[in-house]
Amino acid sequence: MEHSAEQRRIAEAWLATLGAALERRQFAGAAAMMHPDGYWRDLLTFNWGFTTLHGVPEVESWLRDTWDSNAPRNFRLEGEPSIASLGEHSETLEFFFGFETNVALGRGFVRLVEDPNAPKTPKAFTILTTMKELKAFPEAVGRNRPREDMRVSSRGLENWLDQRNAAREFRHNDPDVIIIGAGQSGLMMAARLGQLNVSTLVVEKSERIGDVWRKRYHSLKLHNEICMNHF
Ligand SMILES: Cc1cc2nc3c(=O)[nH]c(=O)nc-3n(C[C@H](O)[C@H](O)[C@H](O)COP(=O)(O)OP(=O)(O)OC[C@H]3O[C@@H](n4cnc5c(N)ncnc54)[C@H](O)[C@@H]3O)c2cc1C
């Protein structure tokens, strides 16, 4: 495919066309931007669910059914597009993009391939749209990171460990959420809720967290490739 400025132009034009089609509720037009064998995976952005769609008709009816005023908009390229390959497609144009809904900021990824029937209009072989952050509950990172301004050497002030112990004992409040099972799902959920400042209690029936794994394996070793392990 063409040099990087041209790749950028193609990616931005594709995103602008998708955004305009969705804004005008031209569902057939938006779905036709997919390759006939293409997949769209949506995580929590068009509705509160995980969805995988295959092919143009499925995408079109899903867009029609899930559309509301909260639908993703303001699609914009993030970073530089790159050339790769996928299966029978020896050349794909791949790029990340940002977008927003009324309640959330999102991030997506798309792989464009050439359409043999219309060489000048690349089609999406895969699209991922995923929620990144709820606008009302910004992630406590970067500028939002909690600041420890207290002079912990002063008498009467709690240091981090004091606060941690109080939180563990739920000394000042009851938990808003109870998670049953401190396996990887429970621990990840608790970590996410903690990051959102939601008071959470995890209960585990085993004596020690990790026993469910420890009692099965002699080592803490996953068998799949490390890049697949989000935990
Ligand atoms: C043999 C085997 C090999 C695997 N290999 C891999 C691998 O290589 N890579 C990989 O990514 N995945 C692997 N998996 C899958 C992985 O282990 C599971 O997907 C993962 O553990 C699921 O996490 P979970 O938190 O949903 O459930 P679990 O890990 O099962 O955790 C559930 C927790 O809830 C607790 N609990 C249950 N009921 C109650 C209750 N009533 N009250 C309180 N606590 C309760 C349990 O004690 C447990 O700690 C493997 C699974 C098996 C069985």
PDBQT file of the ligand as one rigid body, heavy atoms in Angstrom, charges set to zero:
ROOT
HETATM    1  C1  LIG A 301      -6.609 -27.558  34.290  1.00  0.00    +0.000 C 
HETATM    2  C2  LIG A 301      -6.761 -26.096  33.937  1.00  0.00    +0.000 A 
HETATM    3  C3  LIG A 301      -5.728 -25.436  33.261  1.00  0.00    +0.000 A 
HETATM    4  C4  LIG A 301      -5.833 -24.099  32.922  1.00  0.00    +0.000 A 
HETATM    5  N1  LIG A 301      -4.810 -23.465  32.283  1.00  0.00    +0.000 NA
HETATM    6  C5  LIG A 301      -4.884 -22.161  32.004  1.00  0.00    +0.000 A 
HETATM    7  C6  LIG A 301      -3.786 -21.443  31.391  1.00  0.00    +0.000 A 
HETATM    8  O1  LIG A 301      -2.746 -21.997  31.111  1.00  0.00    +0.000 OA
HETATM    9  N2  LIG A 301      -3.945 -20.124  31.111  1.00  0.00    +0.000 N 
HETATM   10  C7  LIG A 301      -5.102 -19.467  31.419  1.00  0.00    +0.000 A 
HETATM   11  O2  LIG A 301      -5.189 -18.272  31.164  1.00  0.00    +0.000 OA
HETATM   12  N3  LIG A 301      -6.146 -20.121  31.978  1.00  0.00    +0.000 NA
HETATM   13  C8  LIG A 301      -6.061 -21.431  32.277  1.00  0.00    +0.000 A 
HETATM   14  N4  LIG A 301      -7.116 -22.084  32.855  1.00  0.00    +0.000 N 
HETATM   15  C9  LIG A 301      -8.339 -21.334  33.049  1.00  0.00    +0.000 C 
HETATM   16  C10 LIG A 301      -8.258 -20.450  34.274  1.00  0.00    +0.000 C 
HETATM   17  O3  LIG A 301      -7.717 -21.132  35.355  1.00  0.00    +0.000 OA
HETATM   18  C11 LIG A 301      -9.664 -20.019  34.553  1.00  0.00    +0.000 C 
HETATM   19  O4  LIG A 301     -10.224 -19.418  33.410  1.00  0.00    +0.000 OA
HETATM   20  C12 LIG A 301      -9.684 -19.000  35.676  1.00  0.00    +0.000 C 
HETATM   21  O5  LIG A 301      -9.148 -19.553  36.839  1.00  0.00    +0.000 OA
HETATM   22  C13 LIG A 301     -11.104 -18.566  35.950  1.00  0.00    +0.000 C 
HETATM   23  O6  LIG A 301     -11.049 -17.593  36.950  1.00  0.00    +0.000 OA
HETATM   24  P1  LIG A 301     -12.287 -17.312  37.840  1.00  0.00    +0.000 P 
HETATM   25  O7  LIG A 301     -11.875 -16.259  38.816  1.00  0.00    +0.000 OA
HETATM   26  O8  LIG A 301     -13.481 -17.030  37.002  1.00  0.00    +0.000 OA
HETATM   27  O9  LIG A 301     -12.615 -18.708  38.580  1.00  0.00    +0.000 OA
HETATM   28  P2  LIG A 301     -11.720 -19.524  39.609  1.00  0.00    +0.000 P 
HETATM   29  O10 LIG A 301     -10.272 -19.387  39.337  1.00  0.00    +0.000 OA
HETATM   30  O11 LIG A 301     -12.320 -20.875  39.627  1.00  0.00    +0.000 OA
HETATM   31  O12 LIG A 301     -11.995 -18.761  40.983  1.00  0.00    +0.000 OA
HETATM   32  C14 LIG A 301     -13.210 -18.883  41.685  1.00  0.00    +0.000 C 
HETATM   33  C15 LIG A 301     -12.915 -18.630  43.149  1.00  0.00    +0.000 C 
HETATM   34  O13 LIG A 301     -14.136 -18.578  43.851  1.00  0.00    +0.000 OA
HETATM   35  C16 LIG A 301     -14.007 -19.334  45.049  1.00  0.00    +0.000 C 
HETATM   36  N5  LIG A 301     -15.380 -19.737  45.410  1.00  0.00    +0.000 N 
HETATM   37  C17 LIG A 301     -16.204 -20.549  44.703  1.00  0.00    +0.000 A 
HETATM   38  N6  LIG A 301     -17.376 -20.651  45.339  1.00  0.00    +0.000 NA
HETATM   39  C18 LIG A 301     -17.303 -19.866  46.440  1.00  0.00    +0.000 A 
HETATM   40  C19 LIG A 301     -18.212 -19.557  47.498  1.00  0.00    +0.000 A 
HETATM   41  N7  LIG A 301     -19.432 -20.079  47.537  1.00  0.00    +0.000 N 
HETATM   42  N8  LIG A 301     -17.801 -18.722  48.478  1.00  0.00    +0.000 NA
HETATM   43  C20 LIG A 301     -16.553 -18.194  48.471  1.00  0.00    +0.000 A 
HETATM   44  N9  LIG A 301     -15.642 -18.460  47.514  1.00  0.00    +0.000 NA
HETATM   45  C21 LIG A 301     -16.021 -19.278  46.502  1.00  0.00    +0.000 A 
HETATM   46  C22 LIG A 301     -13.091 -20.463  44.684  1.00  0.00    +0.000 C 
HETATM   47  O14 LIG A 301     -12.460 -21.032  45.818  1.00  0.00    +0.000 OA
HETATM   48  C23 LIG A 301     -12.084 -19.734  43.776  1.00  0.00    +0.000 C 
HETATM   49  O15 LIG A 301     -11.011 -19.177  44.490  1.00  0.00    +0.000 OA
HETATM   50  C24 LIG A 301      -7.032 -23.404  33.226  1.00  0.00    +0.000 A 
HETATM   51  C25 LIG A 301      -8.078 -24.052  33.914  1.00  0.00    +0.000 A 
HETATM   52  C26 LIG A 301      -7.954 -25.390  34.266  1.00  0.00    +0.000 A 
HETATM   53  C27 LIG A 301      -9.091 -26.073  35.027  1.00  0.00    +0.000 C 
ENDROOT
TORSDOF 0
